[in-house]
Amino acid sequence: MTPAEKNWAGNITFGARRLSMPRSEAELRETVSASAALHALGTRHSFNTVADTRGDLVSVAGLPRRVEIDREAGAVTVAAGLRLGEFADVLHENGYALHNLGSLPHISVAGACATGTHGSGVGNGSIAGAVRALDMVTADGRNVSLRRGDADFPGAVVAMGALGVVTALTLDVVPAFEVQQWVYEDLQEARLTSSFDEVMSAAYSVSVFTDWREGPLNQVWLKQRVGSEGPQRAPEEWLGARLADGPRHPIAGMPAENCTRQQGIAGPWHRRLPHFRLEFTPSNGDELQSEYFVARQDAPAAYAALGRLRERIAPLLQITEIRTVARDDLWLSPAGGRDSVAFHFTWVPDTAAVTPVLGAIEEALAPFGARPHWGKVFTTTPGTLRTLYGKYADFERLAARFDPEGKFRNDFLARHFLR
């Protein structure tokens, strides 16, 4: 691995000695057994060092493609290195779907689950919440399987690679469905804060976009499941916002062709629930990202707290997205134990300028117990994080038991979790 290799956004230069891409599980077990320090690398979409190591990086993207549907169980088992957009077609062709997808279909399923990545919808949990089983290679080169109901399972799904190298995941599936997507513009801030649940419950998946500048909100994306009555028409006006007269990108000036089809044109779930198309660069690419989760009931107050920082946020911001995430019971899930709202920030690529603003955001959101996304940029201290997760110490003990010599313990994990 060369020193020039970076993450997707280019803000992290990996410090690993080499990158391995085994072609079989036997080769992977040998790689893990032979290394003194190793960490799994996904699709490089993290914005911090969660996936880095001073030792060896290993990618499971080279393992055999695996998409096995169990119709009786209502589940699919997939190779961990597959990107979400790479197996969605197979699911749909067989009459099945995942309950939700994140904004980007470009992310590996293992990486998405390991960091608590999510989509939106008041009734939709994170992708990790759909995991019912996982297979991984542990520090001693053994294959270990954990299933929903096992004592260790809730700590092993959102685990940031601390327990082993995940090779396959089994996920709950639902019957395939179609989605229509509309974009509305110029919703008034007061309407969002006074009717937050009404706005965020207006469709199967809802995203609110704002640049925090004075005036109405930039966009609201409504993704609605097509019911038995077939595709529907959208009103020209909704809660005072107007229907966009053409396709939109969340970031002003970016091409809308990068985004999934809008204007109510019905299509398969996996071609509407993400914001961006698999064949194009998602979002902007030249950016930093941060995200903070608060309880859904605190969303209006949290929004008001962030609004008081708009003069600091706006000059460094490309866009903020606000989404809802249903609760799950995973130990380190940012939505664990509470229905949540996630405030996502896409920043200009200037770490020195953005970092102090992150501190101000975290201070403003502290009264609401804001949890940062594990794969994005944040400055929340380990001591504060410890107070935000009731199973934090349990996870530390779990990691020590699975990896007693610290083979998978990179600098990120060493900073945030004690031994």
N, C-alpha and C positions, 0 to 999 in steps of 0.2 A: 504494500500500500504506500502510495507516495504522499509526502506532506501536503501536497496541493489538494487532496481529496476533501471535499466539503459536503455539508448538508445541502438540502434542496434550496434553501434561501441564501446560502453562501456566508452566513454569519458565524458558522462553526467550522473550524478546520480540525479534522479528526487526528488524534494523537496516537492512533494504534500503530503497531509495528507492521502488521499485514492484515489483509482481508482474505478470508477463505470462503469458498462457495462449494460445499460438498454436494455431490450428485446423488448420494444415497444416505439413508439413515445410518448404515454401518460406517460410512466414511465420516459422518457427523459425529458419531460416538467416539471414533478414534481421534478426531480433531479436538473434541472437548476433553477427553482423557489426557491427551498429550500436552495441553496448554496449562500453564500456571495461572494465567490471567486472561479472561475471555469474556466477551459480551456479544449478545445478538444485535445485529443491525437490520432494521426493516427497510422502508423505502426512503429513509433520510428526511422525513418531514418534521422531525422535532427541531425546535428552535433553541434548545439548550443542550447540555452534554449528557442527557439521560441515556443516550445510546453509544457514547464514546467509551474508550478504555485506553489505558497505557499498554495493554497487552495485545491480544488478538481480537479482531472483529470477525464474526462469522455470520454469513447470510444464508437463510434457508430458501432463498428464491430459486436455487438450483435443484432442490429436491423434486421428485416426480410430482407432476400435477395430479391433484386428487380432489375430486368432487363427487361424493357418494351420498345419494339421497335415500333416506330411510322413510318411506311413505307411512309405514305403520306407526313409527315413533313421532313423525312430524318434525324431522331434523335433517340437517345436512352436515357431513364431515368434510372439511376442506383442508388442503395443505396450508400451513401457516404463512408461507411466503406469497401466496396469491393476493393480488390486489383485489379490493372489493369489486371493482368494475370488471375483473377478469372472470369471475364465476357467476356473476348475477345473470348473465345471458342463459347459462345452463339451467339455473334455478327457474327462470321465467319460462323457458321452453318446456320444462317439465311441470309447469303449473304451480310453482311455488315462489315465495318472496321472503326476504328479510322484513321485519316489521318497520325498519327505518334504515336510512343511510346518512352519513355525514355529508358535508358540503362537497367533499372531494372523493371521487371513486378511485383515486390514484394511490391510496394508502393500503398497505398490506393489512390483512385481517388481524394478524397477530399484533402488529404495532398499534392498530386502532384500539384493540381490546386492552393491551398492556398499559395504555395511558388514559383510558376512560373516555375515548373520543365518542362523539354522539351526533345525532341529528337534531330535529326539533319536533315538538308536539306535546301538548299537555298530558297525553296518555302514552307517550313513547319514551321508553328508557334508552340508555346508551346501548351501543352495539355490544359492549361487554355484558350487559344484562341479559342478552340472548344466549350467552355461552352456557351449555349444559355439560360439557366435558372438554378436557384438554389433555394432550399428550406432550411430554417434554423429555429432553435429555438432561439429566442432572449432572452435578459436578464430577461424579465418579464414572460418568459415561453410561449410566443405566437409563433405560426407558421407564418413565413413571406416568401413569394415567390417573387423573382425578376427575370425579364426577360430582354434579350437583347433589348435595346431601352429604358428601364427605366432609369431615370436620375441617380439613385444610382448604377446601375448595374456595370459600369466599375470600380467602387471602391470596389465592394463587392466580386469579384472573387479571385484576389490575395490579401487576407486580413489577412492571418496568424491567423485566429480565433478571430480577434478583434471585429467582429460584432455579432457573435453568433455561435452556433453549427450547422454546415451544415449537413443535413440529406439525401439529394438527389441532384443529378446534372443531367441536361439534356445536352447532347453533340451532336454536329453535327456528322453524320456518312457519309461515302462514300461507294461505292460498294466494296465488298471484293476483294482483290488482292493477288497475290503471289509475293515473293521476292527471288532473288538469292543473295548470299553474298560471296564476295571474300576478301581475305586479301593479300595485297602487302607489301613487306618489302624493306627497304633501299632506300626510296625516299630521294633525296638530299634536304637539307634545302634550298639551293638556288633556287631549282625548285619550292618549296612551296611558298617562298616569292616573286618570280618573276612572278609566274602564280597562285596566290592564288585562284582567282575565277575559273580558269580552273580546279584546283584540287578539290575544294569543290563543283563544279557543275558536277562532273564526274558521279554521280549516284543520285538516289532518296534521299539517305541518305549517308553522308560521315563523317567518323571520322578519325582524324589524331592523332597518339599516339607518344609521344616523352618522353625520360627520361632526356633531356637537356644535355646529355653528348656529347662530340665532336664526329662528324661523322654523318652519315645519320640518318634520322628519323626511329624509330623502326618499325611502322606499319601504313598502311592506310587501313581502312575497307570500302569497297564499297558495299552498299546495293541497288540493282537495281530492280525496278518493272518488272515483267514478262509481256511482251506485247502480242498482238494478234499473233505474230509470234512464241511464245513459248520460252522456256528457251534458253539462248545463251551461247556460250563458251567464256571464257575470254582469252585475249592474255597473253602469258608468261611474257611479259614485257610491262609496262605501265609508260610512262613519265620517263623512266630510272629505275623504281622500278621493282622488280621481284615478280612473283606470288609465294606465300607461298606453300611449298610442302606438307603441312598438316594443320590440324586445329591449331589455336593459341588462347592463352589467352592474353589480353592486358598487363598483368603483368608477367614478366619473372619468370619462375619457378612455376607458378600456373597451375593447370590442365585445359587443353582445353575442357574437357568433361563438365565443368561448363557452357560453352558458347553455344550460338545458332549455328546451323549447318552452316558450311562454304563450301568452295570449289565448289561453284556454284550449290549446291543441292537446287532446288527450294522448297519452302514451304510457308505456310500461313503467312500473314503479321505479325501476333502476335508471330510467332515463329522464325522470322528473324530480325525484327526491333530492339528489345532489344538485348543487347550484352549477357545477362545472362539468363539462364533457370530458370523458377520459382521453380523447385524442388531442386535447388542447392543454396548454399551460394553465393550471388553475390559479384563481385569484389574480395577483399581479406577478408574483415570483420574486420580485426585488423588494423584500419586506421583512419585517419582524412581526411576530404575533404573540399576544398575551390573552388570557381568558380567566375570568373569575366567576365562581358559582356561589349564589346565595339562595336561601330558601325562597320559594316562589311568593310566599306571602309578604316577603320584604322587598319585592321588586320595585314598587313605586318609590319607597323611601330610598332604596339604593340608587335608583335612577336620579332622584333629586340630589343625592350626595355627589354623584358623578357630575351632574349638571353644574355644580358649583366650581368644578375644575375645568370647565369647558375652555377657558382662555389658555390653559396649559396643555390640554389634550389636543385641541383642534389643529394647531400648527404642525404637529408631528404625526397626525393621523391620516391614514388613507380612508378607513371606514370602520365603524363599529357595527357589529351584528348582535342582536338580542334574540335568544332562543330559550325555549323551555325544555326541561329534561325530567321525565318521571323518575321517581326514586327507585333505587335498587338496594340490595343488602350486601354488596361487596365492600370489603374492609376499607380499601383505599380509593374507591370510586368517588370522584368529586360530587356526584349526586347520591352518594350513599346515605340512606336513612332519611332523606327529605326530598320532596318534589322541589325542583330547583329552576332557577333562571340563570343563564350564562351570559355574561357580558364579554363579548369577544372584540379585541382591538387588533386591527391590522395597521401597523406603524410603518413610517418611512424607515429605511435601513440605516439608522443612526443610533447605535447602542448607547453611546455616551450621552446623547440628548434624551433618549427614551427612558433610561434607567431611573433618574430622579422623579420622573412623572409616574413611573410604576410605584415608587415609594409613596407618593401622594395618593394615588388611587387605592393602594392597599390600606393606607391609614384611614381614608374616607369610608372604605367598605368594612373596616375592622369590626364595627358594632354589629354587623350582620354575619359574622363568621365566614367571610369570603374564602373559598378554597381555590387556589390556582390550578389550572390545567397542568398536569405533570410534564407534558411535552412542549410547553411554551415558556416564554421568558417571564420570570417573576423574581421578586426579591424577598418574598415572605420568608422569615427565618425558620429554621428547623424547630425552634422552641414554640413558635406560634403554630406551626403545622401540627405539632404534637397535641395541642389543645383542640384542634378541629376534627380529629378522628378518634373515636372511642376505641378503635382496635389498633392504634398505631404501635403500641408496645407488643401486641400479639403478632403483628406483622414482623417486627424485628426478631422476635423469637422464632417465627416460622422460617425466616430467611437464614438465621443462624443454624437451624436444624437441617435445612436442605443444602446449605452451602457453608459448612463449618470452617473451611479454610479461606473463604472469601474469594473464590475464583471469579465469581460474577460481580464482585463488589467494585464498581468503578468509582471515580471521584464524586459523581453526583450522588450515588447511594451512600457513600461514606460520609458525605456532608449531611445528608438528611436523615440517616438512620443509624442509631448507635449499635454497638455489638456488646 
